[in-house]
Amino acid sequence: MNDETRQRLETVEANLAHLEHQVEQLNGVLIQQSRTVDLLKKQVQRQSEVLESMELERIKANQTKPPHYQ
């Protein structure tokens, strides 16, 4: 193998190592973002349930019974 081919191979290997490192970092970020999204979904679901409950209570409180039920 001549020097030019060896140099090119070393460059390719270095670039590949760099890209593998970047993929690992991006994968870590993706996993963290997925966890964050799951947590946010749960929080939104809980808040929606609380708001729905509050709205139902407000509706019940504003409804007056007809005179014949009192």
Secondary structure, 3 states (H helix, E strand, C coil): CCHHHHHHHHHHHHHHHHHHHHHHHHHHHHHHHHHHHHHHHHHHHHHHHHHHHHHHHHHHHHCCCCHHHC
